[in-house]
Amino acid sequence: MHLPVIESAGPGTRPAASGAVLVVASALALALDGPAARVAYQHGLDPAAFGFWRACAGALVLAGFLATRPRPGLLAAIRRLHRATVLRLALAALAGLGLNLALFQAFARLPVAVAVAAFGCYPLLVAVWEVACRPHRTGVIGPGRGVGLAAVAIIGLLLLTRPDPSVPVPVAGLLLALLAAVLHAAYIMLGRGGWGEAGDGAATFLIVATAAAGLGVLAAVTSPQAALAPVTNPGLATLLLLEGVLAGAVAPLLFLTGLRRIGATQTAVLSLAEPLAATLLAAVVLRQLPGPSQLAGAALLVGAGIAVQARPPGSQEVQAGERNRLGGSDR
C-alpha cells in the first residue's frame, strides 16, 4: 500500500484548507485504536504487545513509503539538522512512545468512553500552552478564542462519549489517560515547527520506529508469550496489519503535515473528530443509536471544528512566514 504523496502547498487559503483535511483524515484513521485494542486484548495481547505490533506495521509501511520516494542526500540532511530540531525530534519520539503505552494501558483499565473523555482534554492543554508560549502572536486564533473553542470542543466530547457514572473508574486508568493527554499535547507542540530538511516522512518514520523499539523491549520483558499471539492467529495478524497501516503509519504522517499547516490549537480541536467518528462507527456497526445529548455533543464538536478554521484576514500570510522561519518542509 502506498501512502499519499503530500506536495508543498502554495500561499493563500490552500495550506489551511489542506491542513484541516489532513488532520481530520488522521483523526478518522486513529478512530480504529480503541475498538482494535479491545479486540486484541480479548485475543490475549497486552497493551505493550498491541502497541509493538501496531508500531511495527506502521514503521514497515513508512519505510516502504520512503523507499519509493528516494531523496538524494536525505541522510546528509538529517545530519545537518540543527541541535534544537534534533532535540525536538528526540523528545517527540519519546512523547509518542509514552503516549502509546499510557493510552493503550488506559484502554485496558477503563471503559473506552471514559478513556476517550479523559484523553480528550488535550486540546485545552495545547491552547493554554500556546497562550503561555506566544501570548502576543498575531494573525492566527487569538489566545482567548483558542482556549474558548477548545473548552467548547471538550464539552462536546463529554456529551458525545457520555461516560456512565454508575461504572467504576479505576484511578490508575484515569491517571494513565490524563498522562496520555499531556504527552499528546507535548507531541503536538514539539511537532508544530516541522523538521527542516529531514521532512515529515523521515521524521514520522523515526518517531514510529522509536515506539516500536521501546514497546518491543517492554513486551519481550513483561509478556513474551503474549507478544507472539499474532504469529499463530491470522485473524489477529490481519487486524494488527490494518491498524498499523492506517493508525500507525498513515495517521501520524498526515497529522504532522497538517499540524504544521494550520497550527497547534486548530490541530488539537480538529483531532477530536476521532471520537466523533468512533461514535458514528458504533451507531452503524453496533446499532448503538446516539441519544439527544450525544447529538448535541456532536454538534458542538463540529461547530468548534468549523469555528477554529475561521481566521482574521492576513492570517495565511503570517502562517506561511512562520513556516519559513521555522524551516518547515512538506517533503
C-alpha positions in Angstrom: 0.0 0.0 0.0 1.3 3.5 -0.9 0.9 6.4 1.3 -0.5 9.6 -0.2 2.1 11.9 -1.7 1.9 15.2 0.1 3.1 18.1 -2.0 4.1 21.6 -0.9 1.2 24.0 -0.6 1.3 27.4 -2.1 0.3 30.7 -0.4 -3.3 31.7 0.3 -6.0 29.6 1.7 -4.7 26.3 0.3 -2.4 25.4 3.2 -5.1 25.9 5.9 -7.7 24.0 3.9 -5.5 21.1 3.0 -4.0 21.1 6.6 -7.5 20.8 8.1 -8.4 17.9 5.7 -5.2 16.1 6.6 -5.8 16.4 10.4 -9.4 15.2 10.1 -8.3 12.3 7.9 -5.7 11.4 10.5 -8.3 11.5 13.3 -10.6 9.2 11.3 -7.8 6.7 10.9 -7.0 6.9 14.6 -10.6 6.1 15.5 -9.7 2.5 15.0 -7.4 2.5 18.0 -10.0 1.9 20.8 -12.0 -0.9 19.1 -8.9 -2.6 17.7 -7.2 -2.5 21.1 -10.2 -4.1 22.8 -10.4 -6.9 20.2 -6.6 -7.5 20.5 -6.9 -7.7 24.3 -9.6 -10.3 24.0 -7.2 -12.4 21.9 -4.5 -12.4 24.5 -2.4 -9.4 23.7 -1.5 -6.9 26.4 -1.1 -3.1 25.8 2.7 -3.3 25.2 2.4 -6.1 22.7 -0.5 -4.4 20.9 1.4 -1.2 20.6 4.5 -3.1 19.4 2.8 -4.8 16.5 0.9 -1.7 15.6 4.1 0.4 15.5 6.0 -2.4 13.7 3.4 -2.5 10.9 3.4 1.3 10.8 7.2 1.5 10.6 7.4 -1.0 7.8 4.8 0.9 5.8 6.6 4.2 6.3 10.0 2.6 5.4 8.4 1.4 2.1 7.0 4.9 1.6 10.4 6.4 1.9 11.9 3.7 -0.3 9.5 4.5 -3.1 10.4 8.2 -2.9 14.2 8.3 -2.6 15.7 11.6 -1.8 19.3 12.0 -2.6 21.2 13.4 0.4 18.5 12.6 3.0 20.9 11.1 5.5 23.2 14.2 5.0 20.2 16.4 5.5 19.3 14.6 8.8 22.9 15.0 9.9 22.8 18.8 9.1 19.7 19.3 11.3 20.1 22.0 14.0 20.6 20.7 17.5 17.3 22.3 18.6 15.5 20.3 15.8 17.2 17.1 16.7 16.3 17.6 20.4 12.6 18.3 19.4 12.6 15.2 17.3 14.0 13.1 20.1 11.6 14.4 22.6 8.7 13.9 20.2 9.7 10.3 19.7 9.8 9.8 23.4 6.5 11.5 23.9 5.0 9.3 21.1 6.3 6.2 22.9 4.9 7.2 26.3 1.6 8.3 24.7 1.1 4.9 23.0 1.9 3.0 26.2 -0.2 5.2 28.5 -3.3 5.3 26.2 -3.3 1.6 25.5 -2.9 0.8 29.2 -5.9 3.2 29.9 -8.0 1.3 27.3 -7.2 -1.9 29.2 -8.3 -0.5 32.5 -11.2 1.9 31.6 -14.4 1.8 29.5 -13.5 3.2 26.1 -15.8 6.2 26.6 -14.2 7.2 29.9 -10.7 6.8 28.5 -11.6 8.9 25.4 -13.2 11.6 27.5 -10.2 11.9 29.8 -7.7 11.8 26.9 -9.8 14.4 25.0 -8.7 17.2 27.3 -5.5 17.7 25.4 -6.9 20.5 23.1 -7.4 22.7 26.2 -3.8 21.9 27.3 -2.5 22.8 23.8 -4.5 26.1 23.7 -3.2 27.1 27.2 0.3 26.1 26.2 0.2 28.2 23.1 -1.1 31.2 25.1 1.7 30.8 27.6 4.4 30.4 24.9 3.2 33.0 22.5 0.8 35.5 24.2 1.4 38.2 21.6 1.3 36.2 18.4 -0.9 37.8 15.7 -2.6 36.7 12.6 -3.9 33.4 13.9 -6.5 32.4 16.5 -6.4 34.8 19.5 -5.4 33.4 22.9 -8.9 33.7 24.5 -10.7 32.4 21.4 -8.4 29.4 21.1 -9.0 28.4 24.7 -12.7 29.0 24.4 -13.1 26.8 21.3 -11.0 24.1 22.9 -13.3 24.2 26.0 -16.4 24.0 23.8 -14.9 21.0 22.0 -14.2 19.2 25.2 -17.8 19.8 26.5 -19.0 18.4 23.2 -16.7 15.4 23.7 -18.1 14.7 27.2 -21.6 14.9 25.9 -20.7 12.7 22.9 -18.9 9.9 24.9 -21.4 10.1 27.7 -19.4 8.1 30.3 -21.7 6.1 32.6 -21.5 7.5 36.1 -22.5 4.1 37.5 -19.4 2.4 36.1 -16.5 2.3 38.5 -13.5 4.3 37.2 -10.1 3.0 38.5 -7.9 5.9 39.5 -4.8 4.3 37.8 -6.6 4.1 34.5 -7.8 7.7 34.7 -4.3 8.9 35.5 -2.9 7.0 32.6 -5.5 8.6 30.2 -4.6 12.1 31.6 -0.9 11.3 31.2 -1.6 10.3 27.6 -3.4 13.7 27.1 -0.4 15.6 28.5 2.1 13.6 26.3 -0.1 14.2 23.2 -0.2 17.9 23.9 3.6 17.9 24.2 3.8 15.9 20.9 1.7 18.5 19.1 3.7 21.4 20.4 7.0 19.7 19.6 5.9 18.9 16.0 4.3 22.2 15.1 7.5 23.7 13.6 8.3 21.0 11.2 11.6 19.0 10.8 13.7 21.1 8.5 15.3 19.3 5.6 14.5 15.9 7.0 10.9 16.3 6.0 7.7 14.8 7.5 8.2 11.3 6.1 11.6 10.6 7.7 10.6 12.3 11.0 7.4 10.2 11.2 9.4 7.0 10.5 11.9 7.8 13.3 9.1 8.6 15.7 7.1 5.4 14.9 10.3 3.2 14.8 11.2 4.5 18.3 7.8 3.5 19.6 8.2 0.0 18.0 11.6 -0.5 19.6 10.6 0.7 23.0 7.3 -1.2 23.1 9.0 -4.3 21.7 11.6 -4.3 24.5 8.8 -3.9 27.1 6.7 -6.6 25.6 9.6 -9.0 25.4 10.4 -8.4 29.1 6.9 -8.4 30.5 4.9 -10.8 28.3 7.0 -12.6 25.7 4.4 -15.4 25.1 1.5 -13.0 24.6 3.6 -10.9 22.2 3.7 -13.9 19.8 0.0 -14.4 19.7 -0.4 -12.8 16.2 2.1 -15.4 14.7 -0.5 -18.2 15.3 -3.7 -16.2 14.8 -4.1 -15.0 11.2 -7.3 -13.0 12.0 -5.5 -11.1 14.8 -2.5 -10.6 12.5 -4.7 -9.1 9.8 -6.4 -6.7 12.3 -3.0 -5.6 13.6 -1.7 -5.0 10.0 -4.8 -2.9 9.2 -4.4 -1.0 12.4 -0.7 -0.5 11.8 -1.2 0.8 8.2 -4.0 3.2 9.0 -3.4 4.3 12.6 0.3 3.5 12.9 1.6 4.9 9.5 -0.9 7.0 7.5 -2.4 8.8 10.5 0.9 10.2 12.1 2.2 11.2 8.7 -1.0 13.1 7.8 -1.1 14.5 11.4 2.4 16.0 11.3 1.9 17.5 7.9 -1.5 19.0 8.8 -0.2 20.3 12.1 2.5 22.4 10.5 0.0 23.9 8.1 -2.8 25.0 10.5 -1.1 25.3 13.9 -1.3 23.6 17.2 -4.7 24.7 18.6 -6.6 24.2 15.4 -5.0 20.7 15.0 -5.9 19.7 18.6 -9.6 20.8 18.2 -10.0 19.1 14.7 -8.4 15.9 16.1 -11.5 15.4 18.2 -13.1 14.2 15.0 -11.7 10.9 16.2 -14.2 10.2 19.0 -17.0 11.6 16.7 -16.0 9.0 14.1 -15.9 6.3 16.7 -19.4 7.1 17.9 -20.7 7.1 14.4 -19.0 3.8 13.7 -20.6 2.3 16.8 -24.0 3.6 15.6 -23.6 1.9 12.2 -21.8 -1.3 13.1 -23.2 -2.0 16.6 -26.6 -0.2 16.1 -25.9 1.9 19.1 -28.1 4.9 18.1 -26.9 8.2 19.7 -29.2 9.9 22.1 -30.1 13.6 22.2 -27.1 14.6 24.5 -24.7 12.8 22.1 -26.2 14.6 19.1 -25.7 17.9 21.0 -22.1 16.9 21.7 -21.5 16.0 18.1 -23.0 19.4 17.1 -20.6 21.2 19.5 -17.6 19.3 18.2 -18.5 20.0 14.6 -19.2 23.7 15.4 -15.9 24.1 17.2 -14.1 22.4 14.3 -15.7 24.9 11.8 -15.1 27.9 14.0 -11.5 27.1 14.7 -10.8 27.4 11.0 -12.1 31.0 10.7 -9.2 33.4 11.0 -8.6 37.1 10.7 -7.6 38.5 7.2 -3.9 38.0 6.5 -3.5 35.0 8.8 -2.4 32.8 6.0 0.5 35.1 5.1 1.6 35.2 8.7 1.4 31.4 9.0 3.4 31.0 5.7 6.0 33.3 7.0 6.2 31.4 10.3 6.6 28.1 8.5 9.5 29.6 6.5 11.1 30.9 9.7 10.8 27.5 11.4 12.2 25.7 8.4 9.2 23.5 7.9 9.2 21.2 4.9 6.4 19.3 3.2 8.7 16.7 1.8 
